[in-house]
Amino acid sequence: MQIRDAIAGIPYAKAEIESISEATAHRDVNLPRSTLATLVESNPPLLAERIKHSFPDANQRSKFVNASMFLCQDDSAHAWALNKLADRYTPQNLALLSADENFKLHGILADHIAALRGDVGHLQRQLGPLPDYDLETSTASAVTGDLLSASGASL
Amino acid sequence: MDDWRIHAHRAYESMELASDTVASLRVGATGMEESPFKVQLRLHATLIELQEENEIFDEKTYP
């Protein structure tokens, strides 16, 4: 009602708002159901069972998952900013900066990198060591070898 | 000379990959993933690579 009142004074604007019961009454029963609503079901997370085991309480579980995703979002924001700065400050554009501007850019980059390093470190600690998967031991070593040689690091 | 922009782009790509992987592990899978072990292994490797990019980036290459 308030929306209809607000729109009433605007020229050429017409409210076409229906309540659920009105919409149901006007619904074309011949339309296939799939055009009226699409139910999207997501697959459970890969670590659903382990997370449930570690956090039997649903609130705790939710906090843990939210904290993980918050870290990822924060990391992604810093990485996105670095990516954009790299696109923007080509060698040609960089040459146009004054010493003061260059110093500021240096500071901005350093802040993003420091934040990214801190959050990634936090995420690594949160992930902890890799668990043992007895059923997959035979493939694990081969995959580990490939990845370690690719990254030049040790897990 | 090593270009800092390359490390910035790599860090961004690694972080995108890591974010998607954490979401698959902890929020909801797409159904296209490998086993949880392999996914976790790749996530660990991606994060190590990302930290390496950050270290190189931080130490010597940017303006």
Backbone of each chain as ProteinMPNN parsed JSONL, in Angstrom:
{"seq_chain_A": "MQIRDAIAGIPYAKAEIESISEATAHRDVNLPRSTLATLVESNPPLLAERIKHSFPDANQRSKFVNASMFLCQDDSAHAWALNKLADRYTPQNLALLSADENFKLHGILADHIAALRGDVGHLQRQLGPLPDYDLETSTASAVTGDLLSASGASL", "coords_chain_A": {"N_chain_A": [[0.834, -1.206, 0.0], [1.926, 1.254, 0.833], [3.923, 1.494, -1.077], [2.399, 1.667, -3.385], [1.103, 4.113, -2.873], [3.282, 5.838, -2.886], [4.122, 5.703, -5.519], [1.96, 6.717, -6.808], [1.949, 9.5, -7.391], [3.749, 9.848, -9.458], [4.327, 10.62, -12.795], [3.334, 8.55, -15.548], [4.049, 6.266, -14.257], [3.181, 3.081, -13.126], [1.792, 0.989, -10.777], [2.278, -2.424, -10.435], [1.778, -4.482, -8.485], [1.386, -7.468, -6.776], [-0.187, -9.385, -4.25], [0.756, -12.509, -2.681], [-1.439, -14.217, -2.719], [-3.044, -12.982, -4.654], [-1.39, -13.2, -6.892], [-1.305, -15.956, -7.142], [-3.937, -16.469, -7.743], [-4.13, -15.298, -10.258], [-2.518, -16.831, -11.757], [-1.509, -18.664, -14.609], [-2.732, -21.694, -15.119], [-2.042, -23.463, -17.061], [0.574, -23.141, -17.668], [3.791, -24.658, -17.718], [5.24, -25.997, -14.733], [7.921, -25.471, -14.395], [8.404, -22.954, -15.423], [7.493, -21.283, -13.555], [8.865, -21.497, -11.154], [12.174, -22.198, -10.176], [13.901, -24.686, -8.734], [16.839, -24.712, -7.014], [19.329, -26.807, -6.098], [22.122, -27.196, -4.072], [25.197, -28.991, -4.066], [26.427, -30.827, -1.248], [29.178, -29.569, 0.774], [32.557, -30.677, 0.078], [33.902, -31.439, 2.342], [31.934, -31.961, 4.166], [31.205, -33.981, 6.058], [33.454, -34.134, 7.708], [33.559, -31.549, 8.717], [31.181, -31.472, 10.105], [31.744, -33.348, 12.019], [33.849, -32.135, 13.392], [32.625, -29.822, 14.233], [29.987, -30.181, 15.839], [27.883, -28.607, 16.649], [25.523, -26.573, 15.046], [25.641, -23.782, 14.879], [28.298, -23.197, 15.534], [29.523, -24.492, 13.456], [28.614, -23.01, 11.314], [29.793, -20.55, 11.931], [32.488, -21.195, 11.648], [32.67, -21.859, 8.903], [31.818, -19.441, 7.797], [33.874, -17.777, 8.684], [36.032, -18.793, 7.256], [35.25, -18.195, 4.636], [35.097, -15.464, 4.809], [37.777, -14.775, 5.143], [38.754, -15.612, 2.657], [37.346, -13.897, 0.958], [38.346, -11.443, 1.758], [41.05, -11.758, 1.136], [40.777, -12.108, -1.612], [39.893, -9.592, -2.351], [42.145, -7.992, -1.879], [43.949, -9.2, -3.648], [42.64, -8.739, -6.043], [42.789, -5.955, -6.138], [45.567, -5.609, -6.395], [45.928, -6.788, -8.884], [44.464, -5.053, -10.51], [45.94, -2.698, -10.154], [48.294, -3.481, -11.327], [47.454, -3.729, -13.955], [46.783, -1.118, -14.507], [49.052, 0.49, -14.005], [51.127, 0.517, -16.184], [54.463, 0.229, -17.614], [54.757, 2.569, -19.112], [52.792, 4.303, -18.051], [53.708, 4.405, -15.464], [56.063, 5.747, -15.709], [55.208, 8.298, -15.94], [54.583, 9.139, -13.445], [55.155, 11.223, -10.593], [57.876, 11.514, -8.21], [56.77, 11.532, -5.678], [54.211, 10.485, -6.142], [54.915, 7.975, -7.046], [56.034, 6.959, -4.732], [53.769, 6.832, -3.142], [52.257, 4.942, -4.553], [53.89, 2.744, -4.204], [53.562, 2.403, -1.473], [50.831, 1.72, -1.357], [50.791, -0.693, -2.772], [52.466, -2.197, -1.107], [50.919, -2.305, 1.225], [48.679, -3.804, 0.379], [49.921, -6.212, -0.294], [51.021, -6.998, 2.152], [48.685, -7.373, 3.651], [47.485, -9.408, 2.188], [49.374, -11.455, 2.471], [49.22, -11.884, 5.219], [46.544, -12.747, 5.565], [46.484, -15.023, 3.932], [48.319, -16.603, 5.254], [46.906, -16.975, 7.621], [44.744, -18.416, 6.636], [46.088, -20.702, 5.785], [46.953, -21.708, 8.241], [44.497, -22.221, 9.358], [43.565, -24.233, 7.703], [45.303, -26.243, 8.325], [47.42, -29.234, 8.678], [47.521, -31.616, 5.975], [45.049, -34.14, 6.028], [45.2, -37.716, 6.65], [44.374, -39.927, 4.14], [43.442, -42.959, 3.946], [42.43, -44.63, 1.911], [43.322, -43.444, -0.315], [45.993, -43.408, -0.432], [47.726, -44.564, -2.244], [47.54, -43.004, -4.56], [48.114, -40.58, -3.589], [50.836, -39.998, -3.11], [51.954, -39.751, -5.648], [50.55, -37.588, -6.723], [51.285, -35.667, -4.882], [54.005, -35.525, -5.365], [54.063, -34.445, -7.971], [52.874, -31.951, -7.553], [54.523, -30.812, -5.667], [56.911, -30.619, -7.016], [56.11, -28.858, -8.929], [55.521, -26.587, -7.466], [57.795, -26.18, -6.079], [58.066, -26.417, -3.388], [57.615, -27.546, 0.041], [55.244, -29.592, 1.719]], "CA_chain_A": [[0.0, 0.0, 0.0], [2.821, 2.411, 0.888], [4.602, 1.581, -2.382], [1.398, 2.172, -4.351], [0.897, 5.538, -2.576], [4.486, 6.573, -3.291], [4.195, 5.72, -6.98], [0.756, 7.359, -7.345], [2.177, 10.86, -7.9], [4.779, 9.876, -10.504], [3.707, 10.464, -14.13], [3.619, 7.361, -16.372], [4.429, 5.109, -13.438], [1.995, 2.297, -12.762], [2.167, -0.098, -9.866], [1.716, -3.744, -10.743], [2.239, -5.31, -7.368], [0.359, -8.414, -6.346], [0.113, -10.207, -3.082], [0.938, -13.907, -3.082], [-2.74, -14.817, -3.045], [-3.473, -12.424, -5.939], [-0.559, -13.799, -7.944], [-1.735, -17.346, -7.286], [-5.25, -16.456, -8.411], [-3.958, -14.913, -11.666], [-1.543, -17.7, -12.41], [-1.995, -19.49, -15.707], [-2.528, -23.081, -14.696], [-1.526, -24.266, -18.177], [2.026, -22.997, -17.782], [4.531, -25.71, -17.023], [5.702, -25.551, -13.422], [9.308, -25.023, -14.422], [8.485, -21.535, -15.746], [7.058, -20.51, -12.388], [9.899, -21.503, -10.126], [13.262, -23.134, -10.407], [14.504, -25.088, -7.459], [18.262, -24.959, -7.166], [19.895, -27.526, -4.961], [23.578, -27.25, -4.154], [25.789, -30.2, -3.507], [27.057, -30.542, 0.05], [30.621, -29.342, 0.628], [33.345, -31.909, 0.038], [34.31, -31.818, 3.703], [30.742, -31.851, 5.016], [31.229, -34.918, 7.196], [34.531, -33.747, 8.636], [33.178, -30.301, 9.393], [30.143, -31.838, 11.083], [32.413, -34.068, 13.102], [34.637, -31.171, 14.17], [31.714, -28.817, 14.803], [28.645, -30.784, 15.893], [26.89, -27.553, 16.804], [25.294, -25.909, 13.749], [26.113, -22.383, 14.949], [29.767, -23.227, 15.471], [29.86, -24.895, 12.085], [28.34, -21.857, 10.466], [30.829, -19.538, 12.21], [33.747, -21.667, 11.066], [32.596, -21.719, 7.438], [31.772, -18.005, 7.485], [35.213, -17.21, 8.907], [36.852, -19.21, 6.107], [34.866, -17.459, 3.437], [35.459, -14.058, 5.012], [39.21, -14.688, 4.844], [38.905, -15.722, 1.202], [36.84, -12.666, 0.323], [39.3, -10.383, 2.064], [42.215, -12.056, 0.296], [40.423, -11.861, -3.02], [39.803, -8.137, -2.552], [43.517, -7.479, -1.991], [44.535, -9.725, -4.894], [41.967, -8.01, -7.132], [43.354, -4.6, -6.166], [46.922, -5.721, -6.961], [45.754, -7.088, -10.304], [44.026, -3.811, -11.166], [47.069, -1.763, -10.146], [49.249, -3.969, -12.332], [46.903, -3.381, -15.278], [46.732, 0.338, -14.671], [50.382, 1.109, -14.02], [52.052, -0.033, -17.181], [55.729, 0.975, -17.547], [54.564, 3.91, -19.685], [52.066, 5.114, -17.068], [54.553, 4.545, -14.278], [57.089, 6.762, -16.011], [54.6, 9.627, -15.828], [54.348, 9.481, -12.033], [56.197, 11.971, -9.894], [58.513, 10.713, -7.147], [55.807, 11.425, -4.581], [53.158, 9.544, -6.568], [55.537, 6.65, -7.075], [56.164, 6.559, -3.335], [52.418, 6.462, -2.68], [51.904, 3.667, -5.194], [54.687, 1.745, -3.503], [52.898, 2.176, -0.179], [49.553, 1.018, -1.586], [51.137, -2.08, -3.119], [53.003, -2.859, 0.084], [49.8, -2.566, 2.148], [47.878, -4.922, -0.141], [50.705, -7.452, -0.207], [51.114, -7.382, 3.568], [47.375, -7.889, 4.067], [47.3, -10.687, 1.493], [50.249, -12.446, 3.119], [48.672, -12.189, 6.546], [45.304, -13.528, 5.441], [46.793, -16.352, 3.377], [48.931, -17.334, 6.367], [45.801, -17.338, 8.516], [43.995, -19.48, 5.949], [46.926, -21.915, 5.828], [46.896, -22.253, 9.614], [43.144, -22.746, 9.577], [43.444, -25.499, 6.968], [46.093, -27.233, 9.047], [48.092, -30.215, 7.822], [46.638, -32.499, 5.205], [44.689, -35.366, 6.739], [45.526, -38.972, 5.967], [43.261, -40.619, 3.484], [43.977, -44.307, 3.74], [41.996, -45.214, 0.649], [43.934, -42.785, -1.456], [47.432, -43.319, -0.2], [48.476, -44.96, -3.427], [47.611, -41.914, -5.528], [48.511, -39.331, -2.94], [52.246, -39.672, -3.221], [52.228, -39.304, -7.004], [50.025, -36.232, -6.879], [52.112, -34.787, -4.064], [55.257, -35.317, -6.06], [53.852, -33.511, -9.078], [52.587, -30.609, -7.077], [55.683, -30.264, -4.976], [57.918, -30.202, -7.982], [55.59, -27.682, -9.627], [55.555, -25.4, -6.613], [59.122, -26.04, -5.505], [57.928, -26.237, -1.94], [57.28, -28.769, 0.77], [54.011, -29.466, 2.505]], "C_chain_A": [[0.871, 1.26, 0.0], [3.538, 2.595, -0.454], [3.646, 2.143, -3.419], [1.181, 3.667, -4.149], [2.068, 6.364, -3.083], [4.554, 6.724, -4.805], [3.057, 6.544, -7.585], [1.022, 8.726, -7.959], [3.16, 10.941, -9.052], [4.137, 9.644, -11.866], [4.206, 9.202, -14.84], [4.049, 6.135, -15.551], [3.16, 4.387, -12.997], [2.433, 1.121, -11.899], [1.502, -1.392, -10.306], [2.216, -4.722, -9.69], [1.082, -6.207, -6.931], [0.789, -9.09, -5.057], [0.286, -11.651, -3.563], [-0.393, -14.533, -3.485], [-3.262, -14.291, -4.382], [-2.704, -13.069, -7.088], [-0.983, -15.241, -8.201], [-3.052, -17.422, -8.048], [-5.115, -16.153, -9.894], [-3.078, -15.877, -12.447], [-2.195, -18.529, -13.515], [-1.692, -20.946, -15.381], [-1.971, -23.953, -15.821], [-0.013, -24.151, -18.351], [2.72, -24.17, -17.099], [5.138, -25.159, -15.724], [7.11, -24.957, -13.484], [9.436, -23.541, -14.776], [8.096, -20.673, -14.553], [8.134, -20.444, -11.315], [10.956, -22.527, -10.499], [13.909, -23.451, -9.069], [15.971, -25.418, -7.701], [18.782, -25.651, -5.908], [21.406, -27.571, -5.127], [24.062, -28.568, -3.577], [26.374, -29.861, -2.138], [28.545, -30.293, -0.161], [31.38, -30.657, 0.692], [33.732, -32.38, 1.438], [33.131, -31.783, 4.679], [30.834, -32.731, 6.257], [32.279, -34.521, 8.218], [34.183, -32.477, 9.399], [32.117, -30.593, 10.448], [30.757, -32.525, 12.296], [33.175, -33.093, 14.004], [33.746, -30.149, 14.873], [30.294, -29.383, 14.826], [27.548, -29.72, 16.006], [26.761, -26.746, 15.501], [25.798, -24.463, 13.748], [27.627, -22.303, 14.834], [30.23, -23.539, 14.05], [29.706, -23.7, 11.143], [29.405, -20.774, 10.669], [32.149, -19.916, 11.56], [33.753, -21.451, 9.55], [32.579, -20.24, 7.042], [33.144, -17.361, 7.647], [36.132, -17.556, 7.74], [36.535, -18.358, 4.892], [35.176, -15.969, 3.569], [36.94, -13.849, 4.675], [39.447, -14.706, 3.332], [38.459, -14.44, 0.503], [37.81, -11.516, 0.541], [40.558, -10.538, 1.205], [41.947, -11.7, -1.155], [40.374, -10.365, -3.307], [41.208, -7.545, -2.711], [44.171, -7.937, -3.305], [43.937, -9.003, -6.102], [42.565, -6.614, -7.276], [44.761, -4.623, -6.783], [46.857, -5.942, -8.469], [45.38, -5.819, -11.084], [45.166, -2.796, -11.232], [48.104, -2.169, -11.202], [48.772, -3.63, -13.739], [47.039, -1.882, -15.548], [48.125, 0.952, -14.822], [51.343, 0.333, -14.912], [53.375, 0.734, -17.05], [55.576, 2.404, -18.073], [53.864, 4.832, -18.682], [52.92, 5.391, -15.834], [55.596, 5.653, -14.484], [56.54, 8.181, -15.878], [54.405, 10.075, -14.379], [55.512, 10.299, -11.48], [56.802, 11.065, -8.815], [57.543, 10.493, -5.983], [54.702, 10.419, -4.92], [53.691, 8.116, -6.597], [55.669, 6.084, -5.66], [54.81, 6.098, -2.78], [51.976, 5.128, -3.266], [52.64, 2.515, -4.515], [54.018, 1.378, -2.175], [51.605, 1.387, -0.319], [49.824, -0.454, -1.895], [51.607, -2.843, -1.881], [51.891, -3.203, 1.068], [48.974, -3.766, 1.679], [48.639, -6.244, -0.006], [50.792, -7.933, 1.24], [49.796, -7.993, 4.047], [47.125, -9.265, 3.456], [48.139, -11.781, 2.158], [49.687, -12.869, 4.471], [47.447, -13.082, 6.467], [45.569, -14.93, 4.892], [47.451, -17.214, 4.461], [47.874, -17.828, 7.345], [45.005, -18.512, 7.937], [44.783, -20.789, 5.985], [46.884, -22.549, 7.217], [45.532, -22.866, 9.888], [42.951, -24.091, 8.877], [44.205, -26.614, 7.673], [46.778, -28.201, 8.112], [47.078, -31.048, 7.056], [46.31, -33.741, 6.012], [45.129, -36.599, 5.959], [44.267, -39.554, 5.353], [43.755, -41.996, 3.103], [43.657, -44.872, 2.362], [42.748, -44.619, -0.536], [45.445, -42.684, -1.344], [48.218, -43.605, -1.466], [48.598, -43.829, -4.442], [48.18, -40.654, -4.898], [49.969, -38.991, -3.192], [52.587, -39.161, -4.625], [51.761, -37.862, -7.204], [50.893, -35.257, -6.093], [53.412, -34.48, -4.784], [55.131, -34.302, -7.175], [53.706, -32.083, -8.581], [53.789, -29.982, -6.399], [56.741, -29.81, -5.964], [57.451, -28.955, -8.727], [55.745, -26.428, -8.769], [56.931, -25.164, -6.016], [59.084, -25.879, -3.998], [57.635, -27.563, -1.267], [56.02, -28.535, 1.58], [54.261, -29.869, 3.937]], "O_chain_A": [[0.599, 2.212, -0.731], [3.734, 3.722, -0.908], [4.023, 2.987, -4.231], [1.083, 4.417, -5.121], [1.885, 7.447, -3.638], [4.994, 7.756, -5.312], [3.157, 7.014, -8.718], [0.387, 9.085, -8.951], [3.383, 12.031, -9.58], [3.487, 8.623, -12.088], [5.379, 8.845, -14.73], [4.374, 5.09, -16.115], [2.194, 5.009, -12.555], [3.333, 0.363, -12.26], [0.29, -1.433, -10.521], [2.969, -5.653, -9.976], [-0.046, -5.751, -6.745], [1.972, -9.33, -4.819], [-0.005, -11.968, -4.716], [-0.472, -15.279, -4.46], [-3.851, -15.043, -5.158], [-3.278, -13.435, -8.114], [-1.015, -15.691, -9.347], [-3.261, -18.306, -8.879], [-5.878, -16.673, -10.708], [-2.919, -15.742, -13.66], [-3.307, -19.03, -13.353], [-0.536, -21.368, -15.371], [-1.484, -25.055, -15.569], [0.608, -24.936, -19.069], [2.294, -24.621, -16.036], [5.501, -23.986, -15.649], [7.445, -24.052, -12.719], [10.456, -22.923, -14.469], [8.344, -19.467, -14.546], [8.282, -19.422, -10.645], [10.659, -23.58, -11.063], [14.4, -22.563, -8.373], [16.298, -26.298, -8.497], [18.674, -25.125, -4.801], [21.912, -27.936, -6.187], [23.419, -29.171, -2.718], [26.772, -28.721, -1.902], [29.118, -30.746, -1.151], [30.91, -31.63, 1.283], [33.871, -33.579, 1.682], [33.321, -31.595, 5.881], [30.571, -32.278, 7.371], [32.043, -34.56, 9.425], [34.481, -32.353, 10.587], [32.148, -30.035, 11.545], [30.343, -32.311, 13.435], [33.147, -33.217, 15.229], [34.065, -29.672, 15.962], [29.493, -29.096, 13.935], [26.432, -29.909, 15.522], [27.757, -26.299, 14.932], [26.316, -23.98, 12.741], [28.166, -21.45, 14.129], [31.174, -22.948, 13.526], [30.56, -23.432, 10.298], [29.863, -20.157, 9.708], [32.842, -19.07, 10.993], [34.717, -20.928, 8.989], [33.235, -19.836, 6.083], [33.534, -16.505, 6.852], [36.915, -16.721, 7.288], [37.431, -17.863, 4.208], [35.478, -15.296, 2.583], [37.307, -12.88, 4.011], [40.233, -13.922, 2.802], [39.114, -13.963, -0.424], [38.067, -10.72, -0.362], [41.057, -9.573, 0.628], [42.77, -11.082, -1.83], [40.77, -9.924, -4.386], [41.433, -6.697, -3.575], [44.853, -7.163, -3.978], [44.641, -8.696, -7.064], [42.817, -6.145, -8.386], [45.101, -3.761, -7.594], [47.63, -5.359, -9.23], [45.908, -5.554, -12.164], [45.339, -2.115, -12.243], [48.702, -1.326, -11.872], [49.572, -3.289, -14.61], [47.363, -1.451, -16.654], [48.342, 1.824, -15.663], [52.228, -0.39, -14.453], [53.4, 1.795, -16.427], [56.188, 3.334, -17.548], [54.27, 5.976, -18.481], [52.858, 6.469, -15.243], [55.951, 6.382, -13.558], [57.296, 9.14, -15.724], [54.102, 11.238, -14.115], [56.673, 10.102, -11.84], [56.288, 9.979, -8.549], [57.502, 9.418, -5.384], [54.314, 9.605, -4.083], [52.997, 7.173, -6.217], [55.447, 4.896, -5.424], [54.723, 5.11, -2.051], [51.397, 4.291, -2.572], [52.071, 1.448, -4.285], [53.924, 0.206, -1.81], [51.312, 0.502, 0.485], [49.172, -1.345, -1.351], [51.201, -3.98, -1.641], [51.912, -4.271, 1.68], [48.615, -4.633, 2.476], [48.059, -7.268, 0.355], [50.653, -9.124, 1.518], [49.788, -8.999, 4.756], [46.62, -10.17, 4.12], [47.662, -12.894, 2.376], [49.68, -14.05, 4.819], [47.327, -14.055, 7.211], [44.956, -15.903, 5.331], [47.171, -18.408, 4.568], [47.941, -18.956, 7.834], [44.648, -19.457, 8.639], [44.209, -21.859, 6.192], [46.793, -23.769, 7.353], [45.42, -23.892, 10.56], [42.264, -24.975, 9.388], [43.808, -27.778, 7.628], [46.735, -28.029, 6.894], [45.918, -31.161, 7.454], [47.2, -34.336, 6.62], [45.396, -36.528, 4.759], [43.225, -39.647, 6.002], [44.403, -42.178, 2.073], [44.497, -45.51, 1.728], [42.806, -45.209, -1.615], [46.085, -41.946, -2.093], [49.242, -42.976, -1.733], [49.624, -43.697, -5.109], [48.67, -39.767, -5.597], [50.306, -37.837, -3.457], [53.403, -38.252, -4.778], [52.471, -37.033, -7.772], [51.201, -34.164, -6.567], [53.868, -33.337, -4.816], [55.969, -33.411, -7.32], [54.315, -31.148, -9.1], [54.046, -28.786, -6.534], [57.381, -28.773, -5.789], [58.256, -28.107, -9.11], [56.059, -25.35, -9.274], [57.212, -24.08, -5.505], [59.976, -25.271, -3.408], [57.431, -28.579, -1.931], [55.763, -27.432, 2.062], [53.345, -29.832, 4.758]]}, "seq_chain_B": "MDDWRIHAHRAYESMELASDTVASLRVGATGMEESPFKVQLRLHATLIELQEENEIFDEKTYP", "coords_chain_B": {"N_chain_B": [[64.667, -7.787, -16.476], [62.677, -8.588, -13.648], [59.227, -8.403, -13.754], [56.976, -6.747, -11.709], [54.305, -6.773, -12.188], [53.639, -9.209, -13.294], [53.75, -10.918, -11.112], [51.698, -9.867, -9.617], [49.466, -10.467, -11.218], [49.613, -13.254, -11.186], [49.279, -13.778, -8.476], [46.665, -12.941, -8.142], [45.273, -14.759, -9.796], [45.876, -17.161, -8.481], [44.653, -16.699, -6.041], [41.961, -16.519, -6.73], [41.514, -19.125, -7.536], [42.05, -20.457, -5.131], [39.996, -19.449, -3.518], [37.683, -20.465, -4.77], [38.157, -23.139, -4.34], [38.165, -23.401, -1.539], [35.512, -22.78, -1.105], [34.28, -24.979, -2.356], [35.113, -27.002, -0.678], [34.082, -26.287, 1.812], [31.63, -24.949, 1.661], [29.87, -25.559, -0.571], [29.832, -28.064, -3.0], [30.609, -28.243, -6.527], [30.16, -30.484, -7.886], [31.814, -31.293, -9.822], [34.302, -31.753, -8.929], [37.494, -33.295, -8.065], [38.584, -35.919, -5.847], [38.109, -35.24, -2.299], [40.594, -35.261, -1.01], [42.512, -34.778, -3.051], [41.654, -32.293, -3.855], [42.12, -30.801, -1.555], [44.853, -31.059, -1.397], [45.692, -29.707, -3.681], [44.806, -27.191, -2.991], [46.448, -26.57, -0.798], [48.908, -26.509, -2.144], [48.416, -24.413, -3.926], [48.124, -22.256, -2.168], [50.667, -22.162, -1.083], [52.139, -21.503, -3.337], [51.027, -19.019, -3.8], [51.886, -17.587, -1.543], [54.573, -17.611, -2.083], [54.666, -16.05, -4.391], [53.874, -13.658, -3.255], [56.012, -13.158, -1.559], [58.169, -12.812, -3.35], [57.21, -10.65, -4.732], [57.063, -8.789, -2.678], [59.695, -8.487, -1.874], [61.474, -7.632, -3.942], [60.567, -6.688, -6.472], [58.613, -4.701, -7.064], [57.797, -1.218, -7.945]], "CA_chain_B": [[64.196, -7.445, -15.131], [61.435, -9.236, -13.258], [58.155, -7.407, -13.73], [56.093, -6.942, -10.551], [52.932, -6.988, -12.65], [53.436, -10.651, -13.5], [53.462, -11.504, -9.806], [50.358, -9.409, -9.221], [48.482, -11.261, -11.965], [49.661, -14.64, -10.697], [48.689, -13.796, -7.129], [45.22, -12.829, -8.321], [44.767, -16.041, -10.321], [45.979, -18.171, -7.412], [43.659, -16.416, -4.996], [40.661, -16.898, -7.276], [41.465, -20.589, -7.486], [41.972, -20.854, -3.72], [38.651, -19.105, -3.03], [36.731, -21.447, -5.308], [38.423, -24.435, -3.719], [37.671, -23.353, -0.155], [34.046, -22.843, -1.193], [33.902, -26.362, -2.661], [35.381, -27.844, 0.495], [33.383, -25.921, 3.042], [30.298, -24.355, 1.482], [29.074, -26.412, -1.449], [30.623, -28.552, -4.136], [29.968, -28.081, -7.837], [29.909, -31.82, -8.412], [32.816, -31.567, -10.858], [35.614, -31.828, -8.3], [38.151, -34.572, -7.815], [38.347, -36.353, -4.477], [38.429, -34.197, -1.319], [42.031, -35.255, -0.728], [43.231, -34.106, -4.135], [41.267, -30.878, -3.836], [42.842, -30.179, -0.445], [46.272, -31.033, -1.76], [45.882, -28.613, -4.632], [44.618, -25.934, -2.265], [47.696, -26.322, -0.058], [49.941, -26.126, -3.116], [48.068, -23.079, -4.45], [48.417, -21.245, -1.148], [52.132, -22.046, -0.995], [52.554, -20.725, -4.52], [50.578, -17.641, -3.591], [52.8, -16.956, -0.584], [55.856, -17.402, -2.777], [54.484, -14.873, -5.246], [53.849, -12.484, -2.38], [57.37, -12.896, -1.055], [58.963, -12.245, -4.447], [56.588, -9.358, -4.956], [57.373, -7.906, -1.56], [61.124, -8.291, -1.635], [62.392, -6.998, -4.888], [60.218, -6.367, -7.853], [57.703, -3.615, -7.423], [58.522, 0.053, -8.119]], "C_chain_B": [[62.848, -8.103, -14.861], [60.338, -8.176, -13.104], [57.187, -7.706, -12.588], [54.663, -7.243, -10.977], [52.629, -8.469, -12.864], [53.064, -11.322, -12.168], [52.078, -11.089, -9.295], [49.286, -10.228, -9.926], [48.446, -12.705, -11.456], [49.009, -14.752, -9.315], [47.167, -13.756, -7.228], [44.624, -14.159, -8.806], [44.796, -17.123, -9.246], [44.904, -17.955, -6.358], [42.262, -16.765, -5.456], [40.462, -18.415, -7.168], [41.292, -21.066, -6.041], [40.577, -20.585, -3.161], [37.616, -20.119, -3.493], [36.908, -22.797, -4.612], [37.92, -24.474, -2.277], [36.143, -23.445, -0.158], [33.579, -24.277, -1.475], [34.056, -27.255, -1.427], [34.429, -27.554, 1.64], [31.975, -25.363, 2.865], [29.411, -25.249, 0.619], [29.891, -26.801, -2.66], [29.874, -28.297, -5.439], [29.566, -29.439, -8.412], [30.93, -32.218, -9.464], [34.203, -31.812, -10.256], [36.173, -33.243, -8.275], [37.852, -34.962, -6.364], [38.712, -35.234, -3.504], [39.929, -34.117, -1.03], [42.799, -34.477, -1.793], [42.924, -32.611, -4.148], [42.022, -30.15, -2.729], [44.332, -30.027, -0.765], [46.559, -29.869, -2.704], [45.721, -27.259, -3.946], [45.884, -25.575, -1.483], [48.778, -25.824, -1.012], [49.685, -24.718, -3.657], [48.425, -21.993, -3.442], [49.923, -21.06, -0.962], [52.661, -21.214, -2.164], [52.204, -19.248, -4.35], [51.506, -16.915, -2.617], [54.162, -16.702, -1.229], [55.786, -16.174, -3.687], [54.533, -13.604, -4.399], [55.241, -12.127, -1.88], [58.236, -12.256, -2.134], [58.518, -10.803, -4.694], [57.087, -8.352, -3.906], [58.851, -7.532, -1.512], [61.841, -7.44, -2.67], [61.815, -6.406, -6.169], [59.361, -5.132, -8.074], [58.382, -2.247, -7.313], [58.858, 0.754, -6.813]], "O_chain_B": [[61.987, -8.164, -15.739], [60.517, -7.179, -12.405], [56.637, -8.805, -12.514], [53.903, -7.878, -10.245], [51.506, -8.923, -12.644], [52.181, -12.178, -12.113], [51.387, -11.861, -8.629], [48.307, -10.64, -9.303], [47.376, -13.298, -11.316], [48.282, -15.704, -9.033], [46.469, -14.45, -6.49], [43.605, -14.619, -8.291], [43.854, -17.905, -9.116], [44.319, -18.91, -5.847], [41.454, -17.255, -4.667], [39.405, -18.905, -6.771], [40.494, -21.962, -5.763], [40.037, -21.402, -2.415], [36.781, -20.575, -2.712], [35.936, -23.5, -4.334], [37.321, -25.461, -1.848], [35.555, -24.114, 0.692], [32.594, -24.734, -0.896], [33.239, -28.14, -1.174], [34.014, -28.465, 2.357], [31.208, -25.311, 3.826], [28.325, -25.647, 1.041], [30.559, -25.966, -3.271], [28.651, -28.154, -5.445], [28.732, -29.521, -9.314], [30.918, -33.35, -9.948], [35.165, -32.05, -10.986], [35.457, -34.232, -8.434], [36.962, -34.389, -5.734], [39.528, -34.373, -3.831], [40.468, -33.028, -0.829], [43.63, -33.627, -1.476], [43.793, -31.779, -4.411], [42.503, -29.033, -2.922], [44.964, -29.019, -0.449], [47.542, -29.145, -2.542], [46.415, -26.299, -4.28], [46.335, -24.43, -1.501], [49.473, -24.848, -0.729], [50.615, -23.929, -3.825], [48.958, -20.945, -3.806], [50.396, -19.951, -0.716], [53.513, -20.342, -1.994], [52.976, -18.358, -4.707], [51.869, -15.761, -2.844], [54.816, -15.697, -0.948], [56.717, -15.371, -3.745], [55.152, -12.61, -4.777], [55.604, -10.954, -1.79], [58.947, -11.284, -1.876], [59.327, -9.887, -4.842], [57.474, -7.228, -4.225], [59.21, -6.41, -1.156], [62.705, -6.631, -2.333], [62.517, -5.689, -6.882], [59.377, -4.565, -9.166], [59.422, -2.122, -6.667], [59.463, 1.825, -6.825]]}, "name": "protein", "num_of_chains": 2, "seq": "MQIRDAIAGIPYAKAEIESISEATAHRDVNLPRSTLATLVESNPPLLAERIKHSFPDANQRSKFVNASMFLCQDDSAHAWALNKLADRYTPQNLALLSADENFKLHGILADHIAALRGDVGHLQRQLGPLPDYDLETSTASAVTGDLLSASGASLMDDWRIHAHRAYESMELASDTVASLRVGATGMEESPFKVQLRLHATLIELQEENEIFDEKTYP"}
